[in-house]
Amino acid sequence: VLAQSAPANPSVAVQHRDLDLRTEAGAKSLDRRIWRAVVEVCGTASDFDLKGKNDIRQCRTDTRALASRQAELAIADAAGSQVIQISSIRN
């Protein structure tokens, strides 16, 4: 069996051009998309791997904070870029 290593910094593009970020509903939809991307790029760990679980939890916290700053900028400038790039901050 060959093991495959994950990319050093996986990333997912979160599209939002279909959302009206000037509305609360649009901002909430963007937040849900960001959370799904954060979960995807940070991965998962076995329930028996406590260190791995803690690493994933920290990755999600840090990655979401970074992504949220990008989202705030996109919301503030609703006519700006229509893509937010989500990348894991883990090495």
For each residue, the residues with C-beta under 8 A, 3 or more apart:
1:
2:
3:
4:
5:
6: 10 43
7: 10
8: 91
9: 87 88 89 90 91
10: 6 7 40 41 43 87 88
11: 41 85 86 87 88
12: 37 40 41 85 86
13: 83 84 85 86
14: 30 33 34 37 67 83 84 85 86
15: 18 33 82 83
16: 19 21 26 29 30 33 74 82 83 84
17: 82 83
18: 15
19: 16 26 29 30
20: 23 25 26 78
21: 16 26 27 30 74 75 78
22: 26 75 78
23: 20 26 27
24: 27 28
25: 20 28 29
26: 16 19 20 21 22 23 29 30
27: 21 23 24 30 31 71 75
28: 24 25 31 32
29: 16 19 25 26 32 33
30: 14 16 19 21 26 27 33 34 71 74 75 84
31: 27 28 34 35 68 71
32: 28 29 35 36
33: 14 15 16 29 30 36 37
34: 14 30 31 37 38 64 67 68 71 84 86
35: 31 32 38 39 64
36: 32 33 39 40
37: 12 14 33 34 40 41 67 86
38: 34 35 41 42 60 63 64 67 86
39: 35 36 42 44 60
40: 10 12 36 37 43
41: 10 11 12 37 38 59 63 86 87 88
42: 38 39 56 59 60 63 88 90
43: 6 10 40 56 59 88
44: 39 56
45: 49 52 53 55 56
46: 49 52
47: 53
48:
49: 45 46 52 53
50: 53 54
51: 54 55
52: 45 46 49 55 56
53: 45 47 49 50 56 57
54: 50 51 57 58
55: 45 51 52 58 59 90
56: 42 43 44 45 52 53 59 60
57: 53 54 60 61
58: 54 55 61 62
59: 41 42 43 55 56 62 63 88 89 90
60: 38 39 42 56 57 63 64
61: 57 58 64 65
62: 58 59 65 66 89
63: 38 41 42 59 60 66 67 86 87 88 89
64: 34 35 38 60 61 67 68
65: 61 62 68 69
66: 62 63 69 70 89
67: 14 34 37 38 63 64 70 71 84 86
68: 31 34 64 65 71 72
69: 65 66 72 73
70: 66 67 73 74 84 85
71: 27 30 31 34 67 68 74 75 84
72: 68 69 75 76
73: 69 70 76 77 80
74: 16 21 30 70 71 77 78 80 81 84
75: 21 22 27 30 71 72 78
76: 72 73
77: 73 74 80
78: 20 21 22 74 75
79:
80: 73 74 77
81: 74 84
82: 15 16 17
83: 13 14 15 16 17
84: 13 14 16 30 34 67 70 71 74 81
85: 11 12 13 14 70
86: 11 12 13 14 34 37 38 41 63 67
87: 9 10 11 41 63
88: 9 10 11 41 42 43 59 63
89: 9 59 62 63 66
90: 9 42 55 59
91: 8 9
